[in-house]
Amino acid sequence: WQLCQLKHKEREGRKLIRAVQPIDLVCMAEVIELEGKENKEGIKEEKDEKKGGVRRKAGVDDEAECTVKIDARAEKWKKLSAQKYHDKRKFGTSDPPKEELVPELLRKIVKDHGFMEDKTFSNDKRSYLGALKYIPHAVFKLLENMPMPWEQERQVKLLYHEAGAITFVDETPWVIEPIYFAQWGCMWRAMRQEKRDRRHFKRMRFPAFDDEEKPLDYGENILGVTPREAIELTLDPEEDRAIIEWFYNGAQPLKTKLQFVNGPSYKSWRLPVPVMADLYRLSKTLLSDFYDKNYFYLFDKKSFFTAKALNTAIPGGPKFEPLYRDADDADEDWNEFNDINKLILRHPVRTEYKVAFPYLYNNRPRSVHLSHYHYPASVYIKTDDPDLPAFYFDPMLNPIPAYKANATKVNSKDESNNTESSSSQSNLRQKMKSMGIPLSFGTKNEQIGEDETNIGNGEQEDEEEEDFASFEEQYLKGSEEDLFFLPKDTQPFLEDLPLTNEYTAGGVALYWAPRPFNQRSGRTRRAQDIPLIKAWYQEHCPPKLPVKIRVSYQKLLKCYVLNELKHKHPKAVNKRNLFNSLKATKFFHITTTDWVEAGLQVCRQGYNTLNLLIHRKNLIYLHLDYNFNLKPIKTLTTKERKKSRFGNAFHLCREILRLTKLVVDSHAQYRMGNVDAFQLADGLQNIFSHIGQLTGIYRYKYRLMRQIRMCKDLKRS
């Protein structure tokens, strides 16, 4: 009763750190232990009072003392809970975790502050200007958690400033690789079908809103509006029964399926064969069709490394700058005319020879890699028909025309009498070879082996024929006791068991599947770190494609090779978490809300920050519109032009916010019902593949042209 009363009192007064957290066994044990100590102290006091002549009955307290005791126990329980559920720090101090606030509070703060025009918020301008430093990180976390095409909306955790100066998305999009591949494979198929069947596919216009149109208010325009259907491929209840229940359940569909993941942290996964087989079948549109590693001979990573070191280019591969620039023919100490030990090749050597055998066909090989010459031949044939059995004879394996087979049968019937002896001898020869029995015996063979001059005169063949005839007589005339026969009722092992079941075909396909479908367990990865179409440009580009597509293949391959060469294993570093540091202060709070609302808030906060910076420099003749275009409102004098110059960091931040607003406005149009999910997906792909036309971000950091060109190359691949 006392525990219940204590719990009720603390819940009313919000004294506990976790009001909803039930009292677990550990806390109950700690409270009971404290009560035991207090009872022992009370008994000691009672004995002391009895010795002093004052008699009191044990367990009889008045109401005031009972209240004091309950309050004391509440304080002790609060300290114990604070130690148990605290956020650990480096130097031993700890604070209780912050309670999650309702999103309406953040919505009201952002709406009240508006565009910082009211003088009542003049004290918050310093906070907004200080938040400019963290605007790029807020944009990064926002775009990192962008909803996927198969999601209507996404709820994210936010960390926001109490004055609405900045809002961070405090999440990392951990996904399970096979599920992520399958979801994008289904989306790819659905998008192709929609563009094929829809007559007039209307694309979104950019920017979605005018320059002087204020950013949308989430509570007035989007809240309460039911979004249109997302891109979801219709799954078969029979074929996809292993995944149909949870396949499209949000960003982390298996978060509540504890038999597949480790728990709420969503760090590791383990999937059974039926689930992996269904996921692999749905993601085949994104995976490579080549299972034989020999297909990539002289077109793999080591071959590209060797070609780069030798300053050559494999046909269809990338071209690089010379790795060693000291190779000059005039500076050679020796050449083919003054070295007698050198191999002289008078005909031109092909590039493939130089890469395959660098130490043979090159004068001075340096920093070369020896690639694998040949892998065992693969005879696996990919099946696209799910109705075929697990093991069957495919016509691609040794096709035999029917007329040849019939002709062979007719000829064998006519000539059966004449060829009985020869066929029996040939069969016996084959049996002897398979058993490892030599076709020649005796000392004559040893003499022939010693005297090699007799080979080629026909004597060895005659002796082999004689030895074979003698062995044939012994083999055919031997008694039945010398021969071994299996009993008639012999049956092969495991004959009673079925050869296949419903999972055999999927298991065989998974055995030959590429990563990540060749594993049944693993760790989750960040969604942006998963290469969905990396295998596309690692294959040979079809020669019939246009020149610009083949050039895009080569550029992507060049970037891949350079990244592999520069890759180093990461070092163990103690990383500081920015969000934990901000969360530990009293100025930041947490909540959960819609991603679109978070995006609109980040765009509004970025606009306020840049606008305050402009007015702080007293540049009243410059106007920043709501699409982040900086325009003069009059013809500027030379002095005004000099004064109005901003650095590259300011303009780079402005262009990043401009791109962010394009993405957020596209999602806002979808949430308001102006476009459907297919138009949204097409519009987002159009934004990221035409960043150079929609923004001027490359003007302030030209190195970004690499990423801009790569996005265009990925569109063509």
N, C-alpha and C positions, 0 to 999 in steps of 0.2 A: 504493500500500500504506500509506503514511504517513497519507493522508487517511482511509482506511477504519479504520485503527487509532485515529486521532484521534476519528473519529465514534463508534466503538464505546466508547472509554473515556469520552467525555463522556456518552453515553447511560447507561452504567452508574452513573456518579457523579451524574447529574442536574445537571451543571454548565451545560448549555445551557438557554436560555430556552424554546426550542421543541424538545423532544426528538424529536417526530415530524416536525418540519419538515425536508424533505430539503435537501441542499446544492444551491442553485441556481447558475446560471452566474456570477452576480455575486459570490457568496461565494467560489466556487472561484477566480475571477479575483483576488479580494482576497488569498486565501491563497497563491496562486501568486506574486503580486507580493511578498508578505512573504517567501516562500521565496527568491525571486530576490535580494531585498535581503540576506538572511542569508547566501546563498551568496557574494555579492560581498564581504561583510564577512569571511567565512571565508577567501576567497582572499587578501584583503589581509593577514590575520593570518598565513597560510601564508608569504607572501612575506617578511613581516617576520621570521618565525622562521627562514626560510632565510638571510636576511641575517645573522642572529645566530648562525648555525652549527648550528642545531638542524634536523634533517631529519625531516619527517613526511609520510606519504602522504596525498594528498587523498582524502576520502571514507571514511577508516578511523577510526571512533570506537568507543570502548568502549560497553558497554551503559548505563552510568550517564549519560554525556553525551547519549546518544540519548534517554533518558527525560526529561532536563532540557529538551532542545530541544522535545520533543513537548509537555511541559507549558507551555512558554513560548508555543508556537504555539496551544495550546488557549486560553490566557488572551487572546491577541490576537484569536483568532476569536470568543471570547465577547464582547469589547468591541465588535467590529464588528457582531455580531448584535444586541447590545443597542441600538446606535445605529440599526440598521435597523428593528427591530421594536418600538421603544419607543413609549410613549404620549406624544404631543407636549404640552408644557406652555408656559405663556406666557413664563416667564423662562429658558428654555433648558435647564433640568434635565429629566431623563427617568428613568422607572423602567420596568423590563421588565414586560410584561403578566402578570397573575396567571394561574396555572394553574387550570383548572376542576376542582373537587373532586367527589367522588362524592356523590350525594344521601343515601346512608346515613349519612354523617357529620352532616349537618344534622338528619336524622331522630333520631339518637341524642342530639344536643344538646338538642333540644326535649323529647324524652321524659325525659331525665335531669333537666332543670330542672323539669318538671311545672308545678305552680301555685305555685312558689317557696315551698313550705312547709318544705323542708329548710334547716337552718342553714348547710350547706356552701356554699350559693349566696347567702349574705347580702351578699357583696361585689358581686354582680351586680345587686342591687336598684337601685343608683344608675343603672346603664345602662338598666334597664327604665323607670325614671321619666323619664330623659332622652329615651327613645324616644317618649314620649307626644306630643311635638311633631310627629312625623312619621307618626303613626297615620293621619290623614286622607289623606295622600298615598299611603300603602301601600294603603289601601282603594280609592282612586281608580285606581291602577295595576292592582289586582287585578280590579276590575269592568270596567275597560277591555279586559282580555284574556280575558274570559269566553268559554268555548267556545260555538260556534254550534250550532243544532239539528241540523245535518247532520254534526257531529263527535261521535264516541264519547268521545274524550278529547283533551286538548291538552297538549303538553309546552312549558313556558315556562322562560326563563332567570331565575334568581333571584340577588339580591344580599342576603346575610344577614349579621347581626352574629355575631361569633365566640361570643358567649354566648347567642345565640338571642333577643336582645332585640327585634329587628324583622326582617321579611322583605319585600323589595321585589320586584315582578315587573319585571325590567329589559328590557321589550320594548314596542314600539309596534305595534298591529295594522294594518300597511299592507295595503290590499287594492286590487284592480283593480275599478273601478266597474262595468263591464258584467258581469263575472263575479259580483260581489256582488249586483247586481240580479237576475240569473238564478237564483242560489242561493236568494235569499229568495222569488222568484216560484215556484219549485218547492216550497219549503217551505210557502208559502201554499196552493197547490193540494192538496198532500198532507194538510195539516191540515184543510182543508174537507171533503175526501173522507172522512177518518177520522171526523170528528164527524158526518158524514151517515150513514155506514154502521154505526158502532158504536152498539149499542142503549143501553147504560148507560155513559156516560163519567164515570168516577169522578174527581173532582177531589182534589188534594192538600189535606191539612189543615195549617194553620199555627198555631203553630210546629210544625215537623216533629218536634222532640224536646221532652221535658218540661223544665221550668225547672231541676230539680235533676239532670238527666242530663248527665254530663260530656261534653265534646266528644269526637267519635270519634277513635280512634287509627288513622291511615292504614295503618300496617303490619299491624295486626291485623284490620281490618274490610274494607279496600278493596283493598289490594295483593294482586295475584294473582287477583282476581275479574274474570271476563270481562264487560264491560258489554254491555247489551242493544243491539239494532240502533238506529242513529240514523235520523232522518227523511230518507229519500232517495227521491226520485221515480224510478220506473223509466224509464230512457232508452231510446229506440229505437236499435238498432244501425245502422239505415240513415239515419234522419233526423238523428240526433245523432252521427254518426260523427266529426265534427270535434272534439267535446269529450268524448265518452264516456270516453276513456282517462284524463283527469286532472280531471274536473269536481269530484269529491268527494275529492280528495287533500289533506285537511287545510286549515289556515287560509290557506296561500299555495300553491295548487295548481300554479302555474307557476314555482316557485322554481328548479327544476332544468331548466326548458325555456328555454334561453338564446336560442332563436330568437324568443321572445315578450317577454322581459324583459331589462333591462340587465345583470343579474348577481345575486349573492347579496344585494346591498343592497336589491333589490326597489323601486327608486325610480321607474322609468319602464317603460312597456309599449307594445307595438305588436302588434295582432292583425289577421289577414287577414280578408277578406270572408266566407268560409264560417263561420269561428268567430263573427264578430260577428252574422251572420244567425241562427245557432242560438241564441246567447245572447239576442238580441232576441225571438225567438219564445217562449222559455221565460219571459221576464220581462214579457210583455204584461199579465199579471194585475195588475201594480202600476203600469203606465203609463197615461197619459191616452188616451182615445179620440178626442180632438178635435185635429185637425191644422190646421184653419183658424184663423188668428189673429183673424179677424173675430168669432169666437165670444166672445172676451174683450173686446169693445168696451165701454167704460165699466165694466169689471170687471178692470182691470189695475192695475199698481202706480202709475202716474202718476194714474189716475183716483181711486184711493184717497187719494193725497197731496192732490189738489185738493179732494176732499170733506172731508178733515180740515181743510184751511186755511179752507174756507168754512163750517165748522161745520154740515155737512149729512151725511146718510147715504144712500148708494146703496141701493136696495132689495136686500136680501139681503147687504149689506156691513156692515162694522163701524161702530160709533159711537164717537166720541172726545169728549174734553173740548174746550171752545172754545180755539182757538189764540190768538186775539186777543179780549181781554175789554173792549176800549174801544169796541166797537160799540154805541152807545146812540142810539136814534132822537131823543131829546130834545137831544142835543149836536150834531146835524148843523148845519153852517153853511149848507147848501143842501139843498133837497128838490125834489120834483116840482112844487111850487107856485111857487117863486121861481127856477127855472132853465128857460129856454126851449129850451136846447140838449139837454135830456135826453129820452131815449126813454121814453115813458110806456106801460106795459102794464097795462091794467085787469083782465085775467084772471090767475089764479094761474099762476105759472111752475113747471113740473115740475122736479124735482131733476135729472133727466137732462140737461135743457137747461142748467142752471146749471153742471154739471160739464163738459159737452161744450164749451160756449162761455162760459167764465168771464168774459171781458172784455165780453161783450154782455149777459148776463142778471144781472149782479151789480153792486151799487152801488160797492163798494170791494174789488176782488179783490187779495189779497196772498198771496204765497208759493204761487201756483198753478202747476200743470204742465200743459202742453198735450200731450195724448195723441194718438196716431196716429189719424187719422179713418177711414181705410179701407186695407186691404191687398188685393193682387190676390186674386181669388177662387180658392179651391183646389177642384179637381175630382178630387182623389185619393180613391180609395175603398179603405178597408182591407179586405184579404182574410184570412179566417180559415181557408180551405180550402187546404192546401198542394198539393193535386192540380191546382188551376187553373193554366192557363198564365200566363206573365208578362204578356202583353198579350191582353186579351179584352174583349168588349163587355158591360158590366154592365147589367142591366135598370134600375138606378136612373138611368141616364143617358138622358134623353128617351124614356120608355116610349111606344110606339105600339101601341095595341090592334090585334089581328089583324083584327077585322071592319072597322075603318076602312081598314086597308091594302088589304084585298080589295075594298072598295067603291070605293076610289080607282082600283084597276086596272080594274074593270068599266066605270066611267064614262069612263076614259081611252080604252078600246077603242071605245066607242060614239061618242064625240065626236072621234075622231082626225081624221076628214076635215074637220070644221068648224073645228078649232083649229090646223091646221098652220101657217097663215100667222101667226096671233097668237103661237103658241109660238115660231116662228122669230124673230119680231121681239123678243119678250121676252128670248129667249136672247141675241140680238145686243146688246140694250140692256145686259144684265148683263155681257157681254164688254167692251163699251165702258167701262162704269163701272170694271170691274176693271183695265182697261188705262190708266185715267186720261184717256180721250178725252172731251172735252166734248160735250154733246148739242146745242149751238147754235154756229154759226160766223158769221163775216163781220162786217160793219160794223153790221148791225142790232143785234146783241147789245151792241156797244159803245155804240150810241146809247141802247139800253134801259138799260144800266148808268149812263149819264150822266143820263138823264131818268128818275128813279125814280117819277114820277107815273103812268107807263103801266103799272106793275106792278099786277096785280089786274084789269085790263080784259080779259084773255084774249088779248091780242096776243102776249105772250111764248110762251104755249103753242102758238099756231098757227105761230109762226116755228120753234119747236123741232121740231114735227112735219115741217115742210117740210125743214129741215136734215137731220133723221134720214132722211127718204125719199131725199134726194139722196145721202147717205153710203151708204145701203143699196144703191142702184143701183151706185155705184162699187165697193163691196165685193164684191157678187155677180157683177157683169159683168166684173170685172178678170181678167186673164190668169193662168194658173197660175204663170207666172214670177214674178209679183208676190207670190205666197203662199209661205209657208215650211212645209215638211213634214219631219218626221224620217224617216230611212230605216227601212225595214221591219225590218231586222235589229238595230235599236237596242235595247240592254239597259240597265237602270238600273245605277248604280254599286253595287258591293259585292253584286251579286246572288248570287254564288257563296258568300258567307259566310252562316252561319246567323243568323237574327234574334235568337235567344236561346240561352242555354245553361243549365246547372243552377244557376248563381249569379245569373242576371238578376233573378229575382223577389225574392230576398233583397236584392240591391243596390238595387232600386227601393224596397223597404220601408225600408231603412236611410237612403235619401235623405230620406224624410219622417219619420224617427224623431226623437224628442226626445233631449235630452242624457241620458246619455253615449253613446248609440248613433249619434249623428251624427258621431262622430270615430273614427279608426282608431288613434290613438296618444294618449298622455297620461301624466300622472304619477299614481302611486298616492296614495291618500288614506287618512286614518285612518277606520276603520270607523264610528266614532260621528259623523263629520262628513258622512256621505252621507245626504241626505234621501230616504228610500224612498217615503214617502206624502205628500210635500209637495204634489204636484199634485192630490191628492184634494180638499183644502179650498180650493184656488184656483179650483175650478170652481163653477158655480151649484149651490147645494144644492137637491135636488128638493123641491118644495113639499109633497109628500104625506108626507114624513117627519115624525116627532113633533117637538114644539116643542123639547125638550131637545137633539135632534140638530142642529136648525137653529141653536140658540144656541151649541152647541159649534163649529160651522163659523164663526160670526161671531167667537167668541173667538180661535180659531186665526188667522183672517185679521187680527184686530186686532194680535196679537202679531207676525205676519209683517210688517205695515206699519210698526210701531214699530221693529222690528229693522232694516228697510231704511232708515228715516229716520236712525237713529243710527249706521249702519255707516260706519266710516272705514277708509281704507286703512292697513294696519299699517305701523308705522315700523320701520326697520332698527335692531335692538337687539342688542347682544352679550349673548346669554343664557348664564348659567352653568348647567352641567349638574350637578344635585345628585348623581346617581349616579356621575359621574366623580370628583367630589370625595370621595365616600365610598369609592369603589373605590381611590383613591390611598393611603388609610390602611392600616395593618396590621391593623385591627380588622374589616374586611369581606372576605368571600370570595364567590365565584360558583359556581353549580352549575346544573343543569338537572333539573327534576322535573315532576310532574303538577300541573295547575292546582288540582285539588281538594285536594291535599296543601298547596299554598301557601295556599289559602283557609282550611283548618283551622288552619294555623300562625298566620295573621294574626288569626283570631278568638281563639285561645288567648293570643297575645301581647297583644292588646287587653284581654282579661279580666284578665290578670296585672297589666298597667299600671294599670288603673283600681282594681283591688283593692288594690294596693300604695299608691296615693294615698289611698284611704279609711283604710287602717290607719296610714298615716303621720300622719294628722290624729287618730289614736286614736279613731276613730268605730266602736267595736266593736259598737255596737247597730244598725248598718246592715249589711244583707246584700245583696250583689250576686249574683244567681243567674246561671246559665250562659246564659240568654237576655237578659242585660243589663237586668233589671228591678231597680231599687233599692228594697228593702223594709226597713222597721224590724222588728226582732225582738221589740220590746216597745212598750208605750205610752210615748211620749217625753214628758219634761217640757218645760216652756217653754225652759229653758236648753239642753237637749239638742236641741230643735228648731232653736234659733238657731245652735247650733254645727254642726249637720249640714247647713246650707245650702251648696250648691255653686253655682258660677256657671253661666251659660248655656253657656259653652264646654265644661265637663265634661259636662253633660247632652246637649249637641248631639253630642259625640263618642260618648257612650254610645248614643244613638239611631242614629247612623250605623253603629256596630258591630252594633246589633240588626238593622238592615236587611241588613247584610252577612251575618250568620249565617243569616238566612232564605234568602238566595240560595245560600250554600255548602251548607247542609243539604239543600236541594232537589237539588243536584247529587250530594251524598253518597247520598241515597236512590236516585237513578237508578243510581249506580255500584254500589250494593249489590244492585240488582235488584228493589227494592221497587216501583218505578214504571217505566213505559216512557218513551220519548222524547217521545211526544205528551202524556202527563200532565205531564212536566217542562216542556215548552214552554208548556202552558196554565197551569201553576202560576207560572212566572216572569212571564208576562203578567199574571196575577192579582195578583202581588206589586207590580209597578210601577204598576199602575192603582189600587191600594187602599193606598197608603202611608199615607194619613191614618188608615185604620182599623187597620192592623197596627202602626204606630209612633205615637209622640207627638212626632215631630220638629218639628212646626209650633209647639209650645208655646214653644220656645226660640229660634226665629227665624221669625217669622210671615211673612216675605217668601217663605219656601219654599212657602206656599200657592199661589203662582202656578204653580210647577212641578207641585205635586200636582194642581191643577185641570187643568193642561195634559195631564198623563198620562191623566186621566179623559176629557178631550175627545178625545184621540187614540184612545182605545178606542172612542168612539162614532162617529168619522168613518169 
